[in-house]
Amino acid sequence: MIGLEHFIGVSSLLFAIGFFGVLLRKNTLVMYMCLELMLNASNLALIAFSRYHGGMGGNVFVFFTITVAAAEVAVGLAIIVALYRKRQTVEVDELNALNN
């Protein structure tokens, strides 16, 4: 039987992979994917706690979180595309200045 600790373990592992991906990577697209991985890990934990406690509060919260994440993906990718068009790179080290 898969219990709460299994879901929380997978959620923690996914969150850690995303966290270290954001810290260690230099490509903005990879960093963005790692941020999304962290968001999905927190959603998994919310669903697991909701299932464990038998309520629907976590499920409703995850529904709204996924809705906001869809809008965030559109805006985030638009910003990355605009930066690429302006600077011809997606490396974070070369995007440190906001001028030009």
N, C-alpha and C positions, 0 to 999 in steps of 0.2 A: 504494500500500500504506500502510495506517495503521500507524504505528510507535508505540513507547513514548512518544516525545516528544509526540505528538499527545494521547495519553491524559493525560499529566502536565500538558500545557498546559491542557486542558479542566478537569482537576481543580484546578489552581491558580487558574484563573479563577473556578470555582464557589466555591472556598474564599474567595477575595478578596471576591466579591460578598456572601457570607454574613458575613464578618468586618466589612466596612464597613456592612452592614445592621444588625448588632448595635450597632455604635458610633454610628450616625447616627439610628436610629429611636427613637421614644418609646413605641410601642405594644407591649405585651408579647406579643401574638399574632404580630406581624410579627418581633419579636426571636426568638421561639421557632422560627418557620419558618426564619429565617436560621441559627440554631444547627443545625437539622436539615439544612439545605443544606450546612453545613460538615462535618457528620458523613458525609453522602453523598459529598462530595468526597473525604474521606479513604478511604472505602470504594472509590471508583473508582480511586484511586491504588494501594491494596492489590491490587485485582484486576489492574490493569495490570502491576504488578511480578510478581505471581504468574504471569501469562500469559507475561511476558517470560522469566522464569527457568524455566518449565516445571514448577513444583511446585504442590502443592495447599495449601500452608500458608496463603497469603493468602486463598484461597477459604474455608477453614475458619474463619479468623479473622473474615472478613466475615460469615459465617453467624451466628456468635455475637454480633457487633456489631449486626446487624440484629435479632436476638432481644432483646437488651438495649434497643435503641432502641424497640422496640414497647412494652415495659413503661414506658420513660421517657416516651413520648408520653402514655400513659394517666395517669401520675402528674402530669406537667407540665400537661396540660389540666385535670385535676381541681383543681390548685392555682390556675390562672388563673380557673376558674369560681368557686371559693370566694372569691378576691380580688374578683372582679366583684360577687358577691352581697353581700359585706361593704361594699365601698367604692363600688359603682356606677360604676366606671371601670376601664380597663385601661391607662391612661397611667402610665408609669414615674415621672414627676415627682410624681405625686400618691400614689404608693405607697411613698414613701421612709421612712415611719415604720411600725414594726411594732406600735405600740400602737393602741388603738381598734378 
